[in-house]
């Protein structure tokens, strides 16, 4: 889901911006749901906040500090046709990586299709698409850029990626 789609969801959106060692993280939400997370982008709304943003900020801050975090208590907005796929990605354990081929097999799709779906992840970190790598052990792509993917993998102690 692109930035325009995340930002044009109807009702007024609120944002919360966190700092990380490699750039800002913007959490976007409305009502009681997280609609997007933008890595490396800072988007400020009117400064108002909502409880779901506060909770997401707290959990993501703990994650950035290297803590294993359970994001299941956070309501997220996922594209309807990709919900089952993204739920399977959420089952990849913290500190582990799987190949595009493996996640594709779990979902009955082609590995390139899995890569395409991962590129549409509106809520990276919560849906840990960074844990999907190439079958040869190299890093593969990432919508926010390879440095973000490496950063997130390092947080989880995954450092043996080519």
For each residue, the residues with C-beta under 8 A, 3 or more apart:
1: 5 6 36 79 120 121 122
2: 5 6
3: 6 7 36 38 41
4: 7 8
5: 1 2 8 9 122
6: 1 2 3 9 28 35 36 38 122
7: 3 4 13 28 36 43
8: 4 5
9: 5 6 13 30 35 77
10: 30
11: 30 31
12: 30 45
13: 7 9 28 29 30 35 45
14: 28 29 30 45 46 48 49 50 53
15: 26 27 28 29 43 44 45 53
16: 26 27 29 49 53 54 56 57
17: 24 25 26 27 42 43 44
18: 24 25 27 57 60 61 64
19: 24 25
20: 23 24 25 64 151
21: 151
22: 40 147 148 151
23: 20 39 40 41 148
24: 17 18 19 20 40 41 42
25: 17 18 19 20 37 38 39 40 60 125
26: 15 16 17 36 37 38 41 42 43
27: 15 16 17 18 34 36 37 53 56 57 60
28: 6 7 13 14 15 34 35 36 37 38 43
29: 13 14 15 16 33 34 35 50 52 53 56
30: 9 10 11 12 13 14 33 35 50
31: 11 50 52
32: 50 51 52 75
33: 29 30 52 75 76 77
34: 27 28 29 37 52 53 56 74 75 76 77 123 126
35: 6 9 13 28 29 30 76 77 122
36: 1 3 6 7 26 27 28 77 122 123
37: 25 26 27 28 34 60 122 123 124 125 126
38: 3 6 25 26 28 41 43 144
39: 23 25 124 125 144 145 148
40: 22 23 24 25 144 145 148
41: 3 23 24 26 38
42: 17 24 26
43: 7 15 17 26 28 38
44: 15 17 47
45: 12 13 14 15 48
46: 14
47: 44
48: 14 45
49: 14 16 53 54
50: 14 29 30 31 32 53 54
51: 32 54 55
52: 29 31 32 33 34 55 56 74 75
53: 14 15 16 27 29 34 49 50 56 57
54: 16 49 50 51 57 58
55: 51 52 58 59 73 74
56: 16 27 29 34 52 53 59 60 74 126
57: 16 18 27 53 54 60 61
58: 54 55 61 62
59: 55 56 62 63 69 71 74
60: 18 25 27 37 56 57 63 64 69 125
61: 18 57 58 64 65
62: 58 59 65 67 69
63: 59 60 66 67 69 125 155
64: 18 20 60 61 155
65: 61 62
66: 63 155
67: 62 63
68: 94 95
69: 59 60 62 63 94
70: 73
71: 59 74 90 125 126
72: 90
73: 55 70
74: 34 52 55 56 59 71 126
75: 32 33 34 52
76: 33 34 35 122 123 126 127
77: 9 33 34 35 36 122 123
78: 82 83 86 122 123 127
79: 1 82 83 120 122
80: 83
81:
82: 78 79 85 86 117 120
83: 78 79 80 86 87
84: 87 88 107
85: 82 88 89 107 109 114 117
86: 78 82 83 89 90 117 121 127
87: 83 84 90 91
88: 84 85 91 103 106 107
89: 85 86 92 103 118 121 127 128 129 131 132
90: 71 72 86 87 126 127 128
91: 87 88
92: 89 96 97 98 103 128 131 132
93: 96
94: 68 69 128 156
95: 68 156 157 158
96: 92 93 131 158
97: 92 131 132 133 153 158 161
98: 92 102 103 131 132 133
99: 102 103 111 132 133 134 135
100: 103 104 111 112 114 115 118 132 133 134 135 140
101: 104 105 111 135
102: 98 99 105 106 135
103: 88 89 92 98 99 100 106 107 114 118 132
104: 100 101 107 108 109 110 111 113 114
105: 101 102 108
106: 88 102 103
107: 84 85 88 103 104 114
108: 104 105
109: 85 104 113 114 117
110: 104 113 114
111: 99 100 101 104 114 115 135
112: 100 115 116
113: 104 109 110 116 117
114: 85 100 103 104 107 109 110 111 117 118 132
115: 100 111 112 118 119 140 141
116: 112 113 119 120
117: 82 85 86 109 113 114 120 121
118: 89 100 103 114 115 121 129 132 143
119: 115 116 141 143
120: 1 79 82 116 117
121: 1 86 89 117 118 124 127 129 143
122: 1 5 6 35 36 37 76 77 78 79
123: 34 36 37 76 77 78 126 127
124: 37 39 121 127 128 129 130 143 144 148 152
125: 25 37 39 60 63 71 128 130 152
126: 34 37 56 71 74 76 90 123
127: 76 78 86 89 90 121 123 124
128: 89 90 92 94 124 125 131 152
129: 89 118 121 124 132 142 143
130: 124 125 142 148 149 152 153
131: 89 92 96 97 98 128 153 156 158
132: 89 92 97 98 99 100 103 114 118 129 140
133: 97 98 99 100 137 138 139 140 161
134: 99 100 137 138 139 140
135: 99 100 101 102 111
136: 162
137: 133 134 160 161 162
138: 133 134 161 162
139: 133 134 142 146 149 150 153 161 162
140: 100 115 132 133 134 149
141: 115 119 146
142: 129 130 139 145 146 148 149
143: 118 119 121 124 129
144: 38 39 40 124 148 149
145: 39 40 142 148 149
146: 139 141 142 149 150
147: 22 150 151
148: 22 23 39 40 124 130 142 144 145 151 152
149: 130 139 140 142 144 145 146 152 153
150: 139 146 147 153 154 161
151: 20 21 22 147 148 154 155
152: 124 125 128 130 148 149 155 156
153: 97 130 131 139 149 150 156 158 159 161
154: 150 151 157 158 159
155: 63 64 66 151 152
156: 94 95 131 152 153
157: 95 154
158: 95 96 97 131 153 154 161
159: 153 154
160: 137
161: 97 133 137 138 139 150 153 158
162: 136 137 138 139
